[in-house]
Structure formats: structure tokens, C-alpha cells
Amino acid sequence: MSAATAHHGTPVALALERASLVIDGRVIVDHVDLHFAPGTLTALVGPNGAGKSSLLSLAAGDRRPSEGEVRVGGRPLQQWRVRELARERAVMPQDHSVRFGFGVREVVAMGRLPHDTDADHDDAIVEASLTTADLLGLADRNVQTLSGGEAARTAFARVLAQDAPVVLLDEPTAALDLHHQERLLRHARRLANHGACVLAVLHDLNLASAYSDRIVMLCDGRVVADGTPREVLQRGTIERVYRQPVLVIEHPTRGVPLVLTEAGLDDADIGALPLSR
């Protein structure tokens, strides 16, 4: 696993340095400075239109920053060759559709294309990825016949098969049922525990709280909070950013913040709340 080292000695697998994205004159991501270390799972959260998926697209190299720079393993993204970058970072996009009638196993096996390994090794990784994503029973199905959740699990299995040290997941749980949401994030957590740098765009604050080491909360393309789940998931911050009254309590078994929606505040009340703790 390649990673640069920050000035204070912490390894950095992925860095956005004063990165901005401007589309049609509109600032989508606004001078973001973020460093992500190996062995961590970071949740990107924020309301609709906050810039979460756009930030992830910059990190993936799918979009070039209008200003600033993105580095993977200490190297600017533009210095990586396509196949080489595919060995370094894997991306699960929001859109899981496949335009052609491949089988599920074939799509998952595409994650092995950047690697120079033998067929037996590749087959073993593909089978393990299918198992992790709960897809063995669907392995021979045409991907165009899958439900939204099954397609999402296939996309995640392809990411697993790619076996990259940086893993970028854009709303990976959006189409999944409760069981598969937890299953996917448990494995994302396991990837981080084994040294990967994992970023996941999540809408569910409680899933972010349960599985991430770090939460980066965005609003209007800017970072408004960055820290542990307990540091970020503060009532005042959430209410100001999401314009929704909440209660934040201790989860009874997980020992992490649990966010519950609450009635009783109108928009004027919420707007008057401080953004900081």
C-alpha cells in the first residue's frame, strides 16, 4: 500500500488540497483541505446538494478540480496512468447500472482487470467477493435483471475484487435493505481495520456514527465539521446544517451517538442555532 506522509508524521493515502469544483459558474466544492489515512473509515455526510458526491468524484479522479490538487499515495492524480490508478483506488458510484447483459460473476471479475495475477488467484478473489456481498446465489444472473439492491451489492463486490488500498463508496447503502446495509458497512469497517483508506458518502447519520472513525460534514461545498462521530454529531450542528430538529442520545448497545428526529422547532428557531458546539 502506498501512502505519503504528512508533516506531522501521519501516513496519508488520499489528500485534497485547497480543492474546488466549479460547474457553470456555481461553486460545488469550495477550497476543501482534507487528508485521509490508511486504516480509517471516513463518512462524508451533509444535506442534499452539500457537495458530498462531487467531493468523492474529485477524490476518484472522475472530475478534475477547478482549483487545488488531489493526491493519491502522495502523487497528484494526473500523474497516475489509468490502469495503475485502478490498482490504487476502487470506486463504487451511485449509478450501478450496467449497459450490457453481463452475468454478475463477470461484472465482479472486472475488478481483477488491472491486476497481473494468475487465473486461480483471480477466481478465488471473485468467489470471496461474491460471498461477502451475499451474491453466490445470483452469480449467474444477467445484471440487467437485478433489483436496485442486488445491483448495488454487485457493484460493491466488484470494488472488493479490485483489492485497492483506497476505497471510495458513493451512497453504498442507499438501495439496500436493513440487513445488507449493516453487512456492507461491517465489511467496509473490516477493510479499514486491515489497512485500507475507506471513504463513504452516507445519508444515514446513525450508520455513519456506528461504523466510521471520522465524520466529515459538508454544507454548501464546505467542511463545517470534521472529527470523531461524537465530536461531529452534536445537536446544534446537525440542526443548523440539516434544518431539522433532532435529539442526540447514547446508543444503548453500540456506545456511539444516536440521532433521532424531533418535532417542535421551526426554521427560524433552527436558523438561530450556532453551527459550532
C-alpha positions as CSV (number, residue, x, y, z in Angstrom):
1,M,0.0,0.0,0.0
2,S,1.5,3.3,-1.0
3,A,0.9,6.4,1.1
4,A,2.6,9.7,1.6
5,T,3.4,11.1,5.0
6,A,2.1,14.4,6.3
7,H,4.4,16.9,8.0
8,H,3.3,15.6,11.5
9,G,4.3,12.0,10.5
10,T,0.8,10.6,9.9
11,P,0.6,8.5,6.7
12,V,-1.7,9.9,4.1
13,A,-3.4,7.7,1.5
14,L,-5.5,10.4,-0.1
15,A,-5.4,14.2,0.1
16,L,-7.5,17.1,-1.2
17,E,-5.5,20.3,-1.0
18,R,-7.5,23.5,-1.4
19,A,-9.6,21.6,-3.9
20,S,-12.6,23.3,-5.5
21,L,-15.0,22.4,-8.2
22,V,-16.9,25.0,-10.2
23,I,-19.6,23.9,-12.7
24,D,-21.4,26.5,-14.9
25,G,-20.2,29.3,-12.5
26,R,-21.6,27.5,-9.4
27,V,-19.2,26.5,-6.7
28,I,-19.9,22.9,-5.8
29,V,-16.8,22.2,-3.7
30,D,-15.2,25.2,-2.1
31,H,-11.4,25.0,-1.2
32,V,-11.5,21.8,0.7
33,D,-8.4,20.6,2.6
34,L,-8.7,17.0,3.8
35,H,-6.2,14.3,4.4
36,F,-7.2,10.6,4.8
37,A,-5.1,8.0,6.5
38,P,-4.7,4.3,5.8
39,G,-6.6,2.1,8.2
40,T,-9.6,4.5,8.6
41,L,-13.2,4.7,7.6
42,T,-14.5,8.2,7.0
43,A,-18.1,9.1,6.4
44,L,-19.0,12.1,4.3
45,V,-22.3,13.4,5.4
46,G,-24.5,16.5,4.8
47,P,-27.8,17.5,3.3
48,N,-28.8,17.1,-0.3
49,G,-26.6,19.3,-2.5
50,A,-23.9,19.7,0.1
51,G,-21.1,18.5,-2.3
52,K,-20.5,15.0,-0.9
53,S,-20.6,13.1,-4.2
54,S,-18.8,15.9,-6.0
55,L,-16.0,15.7,-3.5
56,L,-15.8,12.0,-3.9
57,S,-15.7,12.4,-7.7
58,L,-12.7,14.7,-7.2
59,A,-11.1,12.1,-4.9
60,A,-11.7,9.4,-7.5
61,G,-10.3,11.4,-10.4
62,D,-13.6,11.3,-12.2
63,R,-13.6,15.2,-12.2
64,R,-10.6,17.5,-12.2
65,P,-10.6,20.2,-9.6
66,S,-11.1,23.7,-10.8
67,E,-8.5,24.8,-8.3
68,G,-6.2,22.9,-5.9
69,E,-5.0,19.4,-6.2
70,V,-5.9,15.8,-5.3
71,R,-3.1,13.3,-4.4
72,V,-3.3,9.6,-4.1
73,G,-0.4,7.9,-2.4
74,G,1.4,11.2,-2.4
75,R,1.2,11.7,-6.2
76,P,-1.1,14.1,-8.0
77,L,-3.9,12.2,-9.7
78,Q,-3.0,13.4,-13.2
79,Q,0.4,11.6,-12.8
80,W,-1.2,8.2,-12.5
81,R,-1.8,6.0,-15.5
82,V,-5.3,4.7,-15.7
83,R,-4.5,1.0,-15.0
84,E,-2.1,1.9,-12.3
85,L,-4.7,4.1,-10.6
86,A,-7.2,1.3,-10.8
87,R,-4.9,-0.8,-8.6
88,E,-4.6,2.1,-6.1
89,R,-8.2,3.1,-5.7
90,A,-11.6,1.5,-6.3
91,V,-14.8,3.4,-6.7
92,M,-18.4,2.4,-6.1
93,P,-20.6,5.0,-7.9
94,Q,-24.2,5.9,-7.2
95,D,-25.2,4.6,-10.6
96,H,-24.9,0.8,-10.5
97,S,-26.5,0.2,-14.0
98,V,-24.6,-2.0,-16.5
99,R,-25.4,-1.3,-20.1
100,F,-24.7,-4.8,-21.4
101,G,-26.1,-8.2,-20.4
102,F,-23.1,-9.5,-18.4
103,G,-23.5,-12.0,-15.7
104,V,-23.0,-11.0,-12.1
105,R,-19.8,-13.1,-11.8
106,E,-18.4,-11.4,-15.0
107,V,-19.1,-7.9,-13.6
108,V,-17.4,-8.7,-10.3
109,A,-14.4,-10.3,-12.2
110,M,-13.9,-6.9,-14.0
111,G,-12.4,-5.8,-10.7
112,R,-9.4,-8.0,-11.4
113,L,-8.6,-6.5,-14.8
114,P,-6.0,-4.0,-13.5
115,H,-4.0,-6.8,-11.9
116,D,-1.4,-9.1,-13.3
117,T,-2.2,-12.4,-11.5
118,D,-3.0,-15.9,-12.3
119,A,-6.5,-17.1,-13.1
120,D,-6.8,-19.3,-10.0
121,H,-5.9,-16.4,-7.7
122,D,-8.4,-14.1,-9.5
123,D,-11.1,-16.7,-9.3
124,A,-10.6,-17.1,-5.6
125,I,-10.9,-13.4,-5.0
126,V,-14.0,-13.1,-7.2
127,E,-15.6,-16.0,-5.2
128,A,-14.7,-14.4,-1.9
129,S,-16.2,-11.1,-3.1
130,L,-19.4,-12.7,-4.2
131,T,-19.7,-14.4,-0.8
132,T,-19.1,-11.2,1.1
133,A,-21.7,-9.4,-0.9
134,D,-24.2,-12.2,-0.5
135,L,-24.3,-12.9,-4.2
136,L,-23.4,-16.5,-4.7
137,G,-27.0,-17.4,-5.4
138,L,-27.1,-14.7,-8.1
139,A,-23.7,-15.2,-9.6
140,D,-25.0,-16.4,-13.0
141,R,-27.8,-13.9,-13.3
142,N,-27.9,-11.3,-16.0
143,V,-27.1,-8.0,-14.2
144,Q,-29.8,-6.2,-16.2
145,T,-32.4,-8.4,-14.4
146,L,-31.3,-7.4,-10.9
147,S,-33.1,-5.3,-8.4
148,G,-31.6,-2.0,-7.3
149,G,-30.2,-3.5,-4.1
150,E,-28.8,-6.6,-5.9
151,A,-27.1,-4.3,-8.4
152,A,-25.6,-2.2,-5.6
153,R,-24.3,-5.4,-4.0
154,T,-22.8,-6.4,-7.3
155,A,-21.0,-3.0,-7.6
156,F,-19.7,-3.4,-4.1
157,A,-18.4,-6.9,-4.9
158,R,-16.6,-5.6,-7.9
159,V,-14.9,-3.0,-5.7
160,L,-13.9,-5.8,-3.3
161,A,-12.4,-7.8,-6.1
162,Q,-10.4,-4.8,-7.2
163,D,-8.5,-5.1,-3.9
164,A,-7.3,-1.5,-3.8
165,P,-5.8,0.4,-0.8
166,V,-8.2,3.3,-1.3
167,V,-11.9,2.6,-1.4
168,L,-14.4,5.2,-2.4
169,L,-18.1,4.4,-1.8
170,D,-20.8,6.8,-3.1
171,E,-24.1,6.2,-1.2
172,P,-23.4,2.5,-1.0
173,T,-26.3,1.7,1.3
174,A,-29.0,3.8,-0.5
175,A,-30.7,0.9,-2.3
176,L,-30.1,-1.8,0.4
177,D,-32.4,-3.3,2.9
178,L,-31.5,-3.1,6.6
179,H,-29.6,-6.4,6.7
180,H,-27.5,-5.6,3.7
181,Q,-26.8,-2.1,4.8
182,E,-25.2,-3.4,8.0
183,R,-23.5,-6.2,6.2
184,L,-21.9,-3.9,3.6
185,L,-20.7,-1.4,6.3
186,R,-19.4,-4.2,8.5
187,H,-17.1,-5.3,5.7
188,A,-16.1,-1.7,4.9
189,R,-15.1,-1.4,8.5
190,R,-13.2,-4.6,8.2
191,L,-11.3,-3.3,5.1
192,A,-10.3,-0.2,7.2
193,N,-9.2,-2.4,10.1
194,H,-7.0,-4.3,7.6
195,G,-5.3,-1.1,6.4
196,A,-7.5,0.3,3.7
197,C,-8.4,4.0,3.5
198,V,-12.2,4.0,3.1
199,L,-14.4,7.0,2.3
200,A,-18.2,6.5,2.2
201,V,-20.9,9.0,1.3
202,L,-23.7,8.3,3.7
203,H,-27.1,9.9,4.3
204,D,-27.9,7.9,7.5
205,L,-26.1,9.7,10.3
206,N,-26.6,6.7,12.6
207,L,-24.8,4.3,10.2
208,A,-22.0,6.9,10.0
209,S,-21.9,7.0,13.7
210,A,-21.8,3.2,14.1
211,Y,-19.1,2.4,11.6
212,S,-16.8,5.4,11.0
213,D,-13.7,6.6,12.8
214,R,-14.2,10.0,11.4
215,I,-17.1,12.1,10.0
216,V,-16.7,15.0,7.6
217,M,-19.9,17.1,7.5
218,L,-20.4,19.3,4.4
219,C,-22.7,22.1,3.7
220,D,-22.7,24.3,0.5
221,G,-19.5,22.7,-0.6
222,R,-17.6,23.5,2.6
223,V,-16.5,21.4,5.5
224,V,-18.5,22.5,8.5
225,A,-17.4,19.8,11.0
226,D,-14.7,17.2,10.9
227,G,-13.8,14.8,13.7
228,T,-15.0,11.7,15.5
229,P,-18.7,10.8,15.4
230,R,-19.1,12.1,19.0
231,E,-17.4,15.4,18.0
232,V,-19.4,16.0,14.8
233,L,-22.8,14.7,15.7
234,Q,-23.7,17.5,18.1
235,R,-27.3,18.6,18.2
236,G,-26.7,22.2,17.4
237,T,-24.5,21.4,14.4
238,I,-27.0,18.9,13.0
239,E,-30.0,21.2,13.4
240,R,-28.2,24.1,11.8
241,V,-26.9,22.2,8.8
242,Y,-29.9,20.0,8.1
243,R,-32.6,22.4,9.3
244,Q,-34.2,19.6,11.2
245,P,-34.7,19.4,15.0
246,V,-33.1,16.3,16.5
247,L,-32.2,14.7,19.7
248,V,-28.7,13.1,20.1
249,I,-28.6,10.4,22.7
250,E,-26.3,7.5,23.5
251,H,-26.9,4.3,21.6
252,P,-28.0,1.7,24.2
253,T,-25.7,-1.0,22.9
254,R,-23.1,0.5,20.5
255,G,-21.9,3.2,22.7
256,V,-22.0,5.9,20.0
257,P,-24.2,8.9,19.3
258,L,-27.7,8.1,18.2
259,V,-29.6,10.8,16.2
260,L,-33.4,10.9,16.5
261,T,-35.6,13.4,14.6
262,E,-37.6,15.7,16.9
263,A,-40.6,18.0,16.3
264,G,-41.1,21.4,17.8
265,L,-38.7,23.9,16.2
266,D,-39.5,26.0,13.2
267,D,-37.0,27.2,10.6
268,A,-36.5,30.5,12.3
269,D,-35.5,28.7,15.5
270,I,-33.1,26.4,13.8
271,G,-31.5,29.2,11.8
272,A,-30.7,31.0,15.1
273,L,-28.8,28.0,16.4
274,P,-24.9,28.2,16.5
275,L,-23.1,26.0,13.9
276,S,-20.4,25.1,16.5
277,R,-20.9,23.0,19.6
